[in-house]
């Protein structure tokens, strides 16, 4: 019952606001437009101040983020492949790229193998 009562109050307030807006539009159009513009300007000023002091400073890229973006850009440039032009084969002799060419891929130079001591078994009983 409380929820129904709240809905009735909210809808009646919205209806009264609509009636008042229509009445103001018909009787004092210039005053309505002026008050709406003033409200928009004040809202824009408040938003601008909040954005300038709070959001912009918090959202500024940190030194770590700048380094990440730089590394990502370098990585893209490093692994960028030129789009080869499509190879057209004549219908009588269709050649496929040899298997050696397909398997000849560069290994990633930035990866290294770390040698471990896997052959040595720990004597857990002595610990």
C-alpha positions as CSV (number, residue, x, y, z in Angstrom):
1,X,0.0,0.0,0.0
2,X,2.9,2.4,0.8
3,X,4.3,1.8,-2.7
4,X,1.0,2.7,-4.3
5,X,0.7,5.8,-2.3
6,X,4.2,6.9,-3.2
7,X,3.5,6.3,-6.9
8,X,0.3,8.4,-6.7
9,X,2.1,11.3,-5.0
10,X,5.0,11.2,-7.6
11,X,2.6,11.1,-10.6
12,X,0.5,13.9,-9.2
13,X,3.6,16.1,-8.7
14,X,4.8,15.4,-12.2
15,X,1.3,16.2,-13.5
16,X,1.1,19.5,-11.6
17,X,4.6,20.4,-12.9
18,X,3.5,19.7,-16.4
19,X,0.3,21.9,-15.9
20,X,2.5,24.7,-14.5
21,X,4.9,24.5,-17.4
22,X,2.2,24.7,-20.0
23,X,0.6,27.6,-18.1
24,X,3.9,29.5,-18.0
25,X,4.5,28.7,-21.6
26,X,1.2,30.2,-22.6
27,X,1.3,33.3,-20.4
28,X,5.0,34.2,-20.1
29,X,6.9,32.5,-22.9
30,X,10.0,34.8,-22.7
31,X,10.2,34.4,-18.9
32,X,10.2,30.6,-19.3
33,X,12.9,30.7,-22.0
34,X,15.0,33.0,-19.9
35,X,14.7,30.9,-16.8
36,X,15.6,27.7,-18.7
37,X,18.6,29.4,-20.2
38,X,19.8,30.7,-16.8
39,X,19.4,27.2,-15.4
40,X,21.4,25.7,-18.3
41,X,24.2,28.2,-17.9
42,X,24.4,27.6,-14.1
43,X,24.4,23.9,-14.6
44,X,27.2,24.2,-17.3
45,X,29.3,26.3,-15.0
46,X,28.9,23.9,-12.1
47,X,29.8,21.0,-14.4
48,X,32.8,22.8,-15.8
49,X,34.1,23.6,-12.3
50,X,33.6,20.0,-11.1
51,X,35.2,18.6,-14.3
52,X,38.2,21.0,-14.1
53,X,39.0,20.4,-10.4
54,X,37.9,16.8,-9.8
55,X,37.5,14.7,-12.9
56,X,40.3,16.0,-15.0
57,X,43.0,15.6,-12.4
58,X,41.9,12.1,-11.4
59,X,41.6,11.0,-15.0
60,X,45.1,12.3,-16.0
61,X,47.3,9.6,-17.2
62,X,49.9,8.5,-14.7
63,X,53.5,8.0,-15.5
64,X,52.9,4.2,-15.5
65,X,50.1,4.6,-18.0
66,X,52.2,6.7,-20.3
67,X,54.9,4.1,-20.3
68,X,52.4,1.4,-21.1
69,X,51.0,3.3,-24.0
70,X,54.5,4.0,-25.3
71,X,55.4,0.3,-25.1
72,X,52.2,-0.8,-26.8
73,X,52.8,1.6,-29.6
74,X,56.4,0.3,-30.0
75,X,55.1,-3.3,-30.0
76,X,52.6,-2.5,-32.7
77,X,55.3,-0.9,-34.9
78,X,57.6,-3.8,-34.3
79,X,55.1,-6.5,-35.3
80,X,53.3,-4.6,-38.0
81,X,53.2,-6.6,-41.2
82,X,52.8,-5.1,-44.6
83,X,49.8,-6.4,-46.4
84,X,51.2,-8.5,-49.2
85,X,49.5,-8.2,-52.5
86,X,47.4,-11.2,-53.3
87,X,49.2,-13.8,-55.4
88,X,47.3,-14.6,-58.6
89,X,47.8,-18.0,-60.0
90,X,47.0,-19.0,-63.5
91,X,44.3,-21.7,-63.7
92,X,46.6,-24.1,-65.5
93,X,49.5,-24.1,-63.0
94,X,48.5,-23.4,-59.4
95,X,51.5,-23.1,-57.1
96,X,51.2,-23.3,-53.4
97,X,53.8,-21.8,-51.1
98,X,56.3,-24.4,-50.1
99,X,56.1,-25.9,-46.6
100,X,59.5,-24.5,-45.7
101,X,58.4,-21.0,-46.3
102,X,55.3,-21.4,-44.2
103,X,57.3,-22.9,-41.3
104,X,60.1,-20.3,-41.5
105,X,58.7,-17.9,-38.8
106,X,60.7,-15.7,-36.6
107,X,61.0,-16.6,-33.0
108,X,60.0,-13.9,-30.6
109,X,63.3,-12.2,-29.7
110,X,62.0,-10.7,-26.4
111,X,61.4,-14.2,-24.9
112,X,64.3,-15.9,-23.2
113,X,64.7,-19.4,-21.7
114,X,65.7,-19.6,-18.1
115,X,67.7,-22.7,-17.3
116,X,66.5,-24.4,-14.2
117,X,67.8,-27.2,-11.9
118,X,65.1,-29.7,-12.6
119,X,67.5,-32.6,-12.7
120,X,68.5,-32.1,-9.0
121,X,65.9,-33.8,-6.7
122,X,65.5,-32.4,-3.2
123,X,65.9,-34.8,-0.4
124,X,62.7,-33.9,1.5
125,X,63.5,-36.2,4.4
126,X,66.6,-34.2,5.3
127,X,64.6,-30.9,5.6
